[in-house]
């Protein structure tokens, strides 16, 4: 199967609700818990903060990470990983990508052997160049067919407010992919399935870097011409890297590619866009991280994606420029000049 296909959901009267464990109580993990609860799942969350977990269970809120949103009553949370993971059909991973391996390794013994793991993470692991589904499989000791990826134009705040959106559920095993799609299908959240795990994951990882570049440009006061240029040439970079790794070309203009790229680059709700804007306005990286709040995955992904591209001989000038601004002291003004001074070429890949 190639491309995206619509799915249906729901349970029959004889089926028990799916049991989902969500690892991480951040904004996206909490939002996806809401999505699954609204789809009829029983959801248990795991986090390190006893205060946050107690508030989720008792007050049905997560004011630290998702303020103002009322959570469904069937969502509970605990700091006890074994309790959260017991008898889970789905193990949803929503933790920072660069700390995922270390965290998941400590939880491995509690994950049911037949559970399907769901990666909500977007990034490439530093030093190993592993995609997040590969990290999840290795850290939890699961076969690749039991790991499914969810990615798309999915800004947490909008979804938590039940605004309609679609996403891509990507996996190599049709049954596992269908299970995850069923678990997150509700009146406002529509999944499409895809077998191109590589392409879907790379779209999610690189779009955060491109969103930082767009934010930098807008922080400098540049307008829509610049924004459109960075987004469209950014998609070229994503496609170029994906095709070098064997991804399906149909993935990139779809929801996980252009859809997610547009949402992340355009929305003030995007932490990566916000951080880039702070950089463009003159803040240092440390100052921008503090001002943004939360994790902007594109900061670390800029280095890991660039490392992966170089190992494959893939040219990614926007990604290279973002990494240079964040880590090598390249001035923002020099970034624009360096990109525009590149040799002329045809528009294609």
C-alpha positions as CSV (number, residue, x, y, z in Angstrom):
1,X,0.0,0.0,0.0
2,X,1.2,3.5,-0.9
3,X,-0.2,6.9,-0.1
4,X,-2.8,7.7,2.5
5,X,-6.0,5.8,3.0
6,X,-9.0,6.7,5.1
7,X,-9.8,4.5,8.0
8,X,-12.9,3.8,10.2
9,X,-13.1,3.3,13.9
10,X,-15.3,2.2,16.7
11,X,-15.8,-0.9,18.8
12,X,-18.6,-3.4,18.8
13,X,-20.6,-4.2,21.8
14,X,-18.5,-7.3,22.6
15,X,-15.2,-5.5,22.3
16,X,-13.6,-4.1,25.4
17,X,-12.1,-0.6,25.1
18,X,-8.5,-0.4,24.0
19,X,-6.1,0.2,26.8
20,X,-3.5,2.9,26.0
21,X,-0.5,3.9,28.0
22,X,1.0,7.3,27.2
23,X,4.6,7.9,28.2
24,X,5.0,11.6,28.9
25,X,2.6,14.3,30.2
26,X,3.6,17.1,28.0
27,X,1.3,19.1,25.7
28,X,1.3,16.7,22.8
29,X,1.2,13.5,24.9
30,X,-1.8,14.9,26.9
31,X,-3.5,16.0,23.7
32,X,-3.2,12.6,22.1
33,X,-4.5,11.1,25.3
34,X,-7.6,13.3,24.8
35,X,-7.9,12.1,21.2
36,X,-7.8,8.5,22.2
37,X,-10.2,8.9,25.1
38,X,-12.6,10.7,22.8
39,X,-12.2,7.7,20.5
40,X,-13.3,5.4,23.3
41,X,-10.0,4.2,24.7
42,X,-9.1,3.8,28.4
43,X,-6.0,5.9,28.8
44,X,-3.3,5.8,31.5
45,X,-0.5,8.4,31.4
46,X,3.0,8.1,33.0
47,X,5.0,11.1,34.0
48,X,7.7,12.0,36.5
49,X,5.8,14.8,38.3
50,X,3.5,13.6,41.0
51,X,1.8,17.0,41.0
52,X,0.9,16.8,37.3
53,X,-0.2,13.2,37.5
54,X,-2.4,13.9,40.5
55,X,-4.0,16.9,38.7
56,X,-4.7,14.8,35.6
57,X,-6.4,12.0,37.6
58,X,-8.3,14.1,40.2
59,X,-9.0,17.4,38.5
60,X,-9.0,16.2,34.9
61,X,-6.6,19.0,34.0
62,X,-2.9,19.5,33.1
63,X,-2.5,23.2,33.8
64,X,1.3,23.0,33.5
65,X,1.4,21.7,29.9
66,X,-2.1,22.2,28.5
67,X,-3.8,25.0,30.5
68,X,-7.5,25.7,30.1
69,X,-8.4,22.2,28.7
70,X,-10.7,19.9,30.5
71,X,-9.6,16.3,30.1
72,X,-11.9,13.3,29.7
73,X,-12.6,11.4,32.9
74,X,-11.2,8.1,31.5
75,X,-7.7,9.6,31.5
76,X,-5.7,8.9,34.6
77,X,-2.0,9.4,35.3
78,X,0.7,8.0,37.6
79,X,4.4,8.1,38.3
80,X,4.4,4.3,38.6
81,X,5.4,3.0,35.1
82,X,4.5,-0.6,35.8
83,X,0.9,0.5,36.7
84,X,0.6,2.7,33.7
85,X,1.9,0.0,31.3
86,X,0.0,-3.0,32.7
87,X,-2.0,-4.9,30.1
88,X,-1.6,-2.0,27.6
89,X,-2.6,-2.6,24.0
90,X,-0.9,0.6,22.9
91,X,2.2,2.2,24.3
92,X,2.3,5.8,23.1
93,X,5.7,7.5,23.4
94,X,5.6,11.3,23.8
95,X,8.9,12.3,25.4
96,X,11.7,14.5,24.1
97,X,13.4,12.7,21.2
98,X,17.0,13.1,22.4
99,X,16.2,11.6,25.8
100,X,13.9,8.8,24.5
101,X,16.4,5.9,24.4
102,X,17.6,6.4,28.0
103,X,14.0,6.8,29.3
104,X,12.5,3.9,27.4
105,X,15.3,1.5,28.3
106,X,14.4,1.9,32.0
107,X,10.7,1.1,31.2
108,X,11.4,-1.8,28.9
109,X,10.6,-4.6,31.4
110,X,7.1,-3.2,32.0
111,X,6.0,-3.1,28.3
112,X,3.7,-6.0,27.3
113,X,5.4,-8.2,24.6
114,X,2.5,-7.9,22.3
115,X,1.8,-4.2,22.7
116,X,2.0,-1.9,19.7
117,X,4.3,1.1,20.4
118,X,3.2,4.5,18.9
119,X,5.9,7.2,18.4
120,X,4.7,10.8,18.5
121,X,8.2,12.0,18.5
122,X,9.8,14.0,15.7
123,X,13.5,13.9,15.4
124,X,16.7,12.0,14.5
125,X,18.8,10.7,17.3
126,X,22.2,12.4,17.7
127,X,25.3,10.2,17.2
128,X,23.3,7.2,15.8
129,X,21.2,8.9,13.1
130,X,18.4,6.6,14.1
131,X,14.8,7.7,13.4
132,X,12.5,7.7,16.4
133,X,10.7,4.5,15.4
134,X,14.1,2.7,15.3
135,X,15.0,4.1,18.7
136,X,11.6,2.9,20.2
137,X,12.1,-0.6,18.7
138,X,15.6,-0.9,20.0
139,X,15.0,0.6,23.4
140,X,11.8,-1.4,24.1
141,X,13.0,-4.6,22.5
142,X,10.1,-4.7,20.0
143,X,10.1,-5.9,16.4
144,X,9.8,-3.0,13.9
145,X,6.3,-4.3,12.8
146,X,5.0,-3.4,16.3
147,X,6.1,0.2,16.1
148,X,3.8,2.7,14.4
149,X,4.3,6.5,13.8
150,X,1.8,9.3,14.0
151,X,2.6,12.5,12.3
152,X,0.9,15.4,10.5
153,X,-0.4,19.0,10.9
154,X,-1.2,18.4,14.6
155,X,-0.7,21.5,16.7
156,X,-1.5,20.3,20.2
157,X,-3.6,23.3,21.4
158,X,-5.9,23.3,18.4
159,X,-6.6,19.6,18.7
160,X,-7.1,19.8,22.5
161,X,-9.8,22.3,21.6
162,X,-11.4,19.7,19.4
163,X,-10.7,21.6,16.1
164,X,-10.9,19.3,13.1
165,X,-7.7,17.9,11.7
166,X,-6.2,14.9,10.0
167,X,-3.0,12.9,10.6
168,X,-1.0,10.1,9.1
169,X,-0.6,6.7,10.9
170,X,2.4,4.9,9.4
171,X,3.6,1.4,9.9
172,X,4.8,-1.7,8.2
173,X,2.3,-4.1,9.6
174,X,-1.3,-3.5,8.5
175,X,-2.9,-4.9,11.6
176,X,-0.8,-2.7,13.9
177,X,-1.4,0.3,11.8
178,X,-5.2,-0.3,11.7
179,X,-5.2,-0.7,15.5
180,X,-3.6,2.7,16.1
181,X,-5.9,4.3,13.5
182,X,-8.9,2.9,15.3
183,X,-7.6,4.1,18.6
184,X,-7.4,7.7,17.5
185,X,-10.4,8.1,15.2
186,X,-13.1,10.4,16.5
187,X,-15.3,13.1,15.1
188,X,-12.6,15.8,15.0
189,X,-9.5,13.6,14.4
190,X,-9.1,11.6,11.2
191,X,-6.2,9.4,10.5
192,X,-5.0,8.2,7.1
193,X,-2.7,5.1,6.9
194,X,0.6,4.9,5.1
195,X,3.3,2.3,4.8
196,X,6.1,4.8,4.3
197,X,7.5,5.0,7.8
198,X,10.8,6.5,6.6
199,X,9.2,9.3,4.7
200,X,6.7,10.2,7.3
201,X,9.3,10.3,10.1
202,X,11.8,12.4,8.1
203,X,9.0,14.9,7.3
204,X,8.3,15.3,11.0
205,X,11.9,15.7,11.9
206,X,13.1,18.1,9.2
207,X,10.0,20.3,9.2
208,X,10.9,21.5,12.7
209,X,14.2,22.8,11.4
210,X,12.6,24.5,8.5
211,X,10.1,26.1,11.0
212,X,13.0,27.6,12.9
213,X,14.4,29.1,9.6
214,X,11.0,30.6,8.9
215,X,10.8,32.0,12.4
216,X,14.2,33.5,12.1
217,X,13.2,35.2,8.8
218,X,10.0,36.6,10.3
219,X,11.9,37.7,13.5
220,X,14.1,39.8,11.2
221,X,11.0,41.4,9.7
222,X,11.0,39.6,6.4
223,X,7.6,39.0,4.7
224,X,5.6,36.4,2.9
225,X,7.9,36.2,-0.1
226,X,10.7,35.0,2.2
227,X,8.4,32.7,4.1
228,X,7.1,31.0,1.0
229,X,10.7,30.6,-0.4
230,X,11.9,29.0,2.8
231,X,8.9,26.6,3.1
232,X,9.0,25.5,-0.6
233,X,12.8,25.0,-0.6
234,X,12.6,23.4,2.8
235,X,10.2,20.8,1.3
236,X,12.8,20.2,-1.4
237,X,15.4,19.4,1.3
238,X,13.0,17.1,3.1
239,X,12.2,15.3,-0.1
240,X,15.9,15.1,-1.1
241,X,16.8,13.4,2.2
242,X,13.8,11.1,2.2
243,X,14.4,9.8,-1.3
244,X,18.1,9.1,-0.5
245,X,16.8,6.8,2.2
246,X,14.2,5.1,0.0
247,X,11.1,7.0,1.0
248,X,8.0,7.2,-1.2
249,X,7.9,10.5,-3.2
250,X,4.1,10.6,-2.7
251,X,4.5,11.2,1.0
252,X,6.1,14.6,0.8
253,X,3.2,16.6,-0.7
254,X,0.8,14.9,1.7
255,X,-0.3,15.5,5.3
256,X,2.9,14.4,6.9
257,X,5.0,16.5,4.5
258,X,3.6,19.7,3.2
259,X,0.6,19.6,5.6
260,X,2.8,19.5,8.7
261,X,5.3,21.8,7.3
262,X,2.7,24.5,6.6
263,X,1.1,24.2,10.0
264,X,4.4,24.3,11.9
265,X,5.9,27.2,9.9
266,X,2.8,29.3,10.0
267,X,1.5,29.0,13.5
268,X,2.5,31.0,16.5
269,X,1.6,27.9,18.5
270,X,4.6,26.1,17.1
271,X,7.5,26.2,19.5
272,X,10.0,25.8,16.7
273,X,8.6,28.8,14.8
274,X,8.5,30.8,18.1
275,X,12.1,30.0,19.0
276,X,13.3,30.9,15.5
277,X,11.5,34.2,15.7
278,X,13.2,35.0,19.0
279,X,16.6,34.2,17.4
280,X,15.7,36.5,14.5
281,X,14.9,39.3,17.0
282,X,18.4,39.0,18.4
283,X,18.1,36.6,21.4
284,X,20.8,34.1,22.0
285,X,19.9,30.4,21.8
286,X,19.8,30.1,25.6
287,X,17.6,33.2,25.8
288,X,15.3,32.0,23.0
289,X,14.9,28.5,24.7
290,X,13.9,30.2,27.9
291,X,11.5,32.6,26.2
292,X,9.9,29.9,24.2
293,X,9.1,27.5,27.0
294,X,8.9,23.7,26.4
295,X,11.0,21.7,24.0
296,X,11.6,22.9,20.5
297,X,12.8,19.7,18.9
298,X,14.3,21.4,15.8
299,X,17.1,22.8,17.9
300,X,18.8,19.5,18.4
301,X,17.4,18.0,15.3
302,X,19.2,20.5,13.1
303,X,22.5,18.9,14.1
304,X,21.3,15.3,13.8
305,X,19.5,15.8,10.5
306,X,22.6,17.6,9.1
307,X,24.8,14.8,10.3
308,X,22.5,12.2,8.6
309,X,22.4,14.3,5.3
310,X,26.2,14.6,5.2
311,X,26.6,10.9,5.7
312,X,24.5,10.3,2.6
313,X,26.0,13.1,0.6
314,X,22.7,15.1,0.5
315,X,22.8,18.9,0.2
316,X,20.6,20.6,2.7
317,X,21.5,24.3,2.8
318,X,18.7,25.6,4.9
319,X,19.3,23.0,7.6
320,X,23.0,23.7,7.5
321,X,22.3,27.4,7.9
322,X,20.0,26.9,10.9
323,X,22.6,24.7,12.6
324,X,25.3,27.3,11.9
325,X,23.2,30.0,13.5
326,X,22.3,28.0,16.5
327,X,25.6,26.4,17.2
328,X,28.4,27.9,15.2
329,X,27.9,31.6,15.8
330,X,26.7,32.5,12.2
331,X,25.0,35.9,12.3
332,X,21.4,35.9,11.2
333,X,22.2,38.5,8.5
334,X,24.9,36.3,7.2
335,X,22.6,33.3,7.0
336,X,20.3,35.0,4.5
337,X,23.2,36.2,2.4
338,X,24.8,32.8,2.4
339,X,21.6,31.1,1.2
340,X,21.0,33.7,-1.6
341,X,24.7,33.6,-2.7
342,X,24.5,29.9,-3.6
343,X,25.2,28.9,-7.2
344,X,22.3,29.2,-9.6
345,X,20.6,26.0,-10.6
346,X,17.3,24.6,-11.9
347,X,14.5,24.5,-9.4
348,X,14.1,20.8,-9.2
349,X,15.6,18.5,-6.6
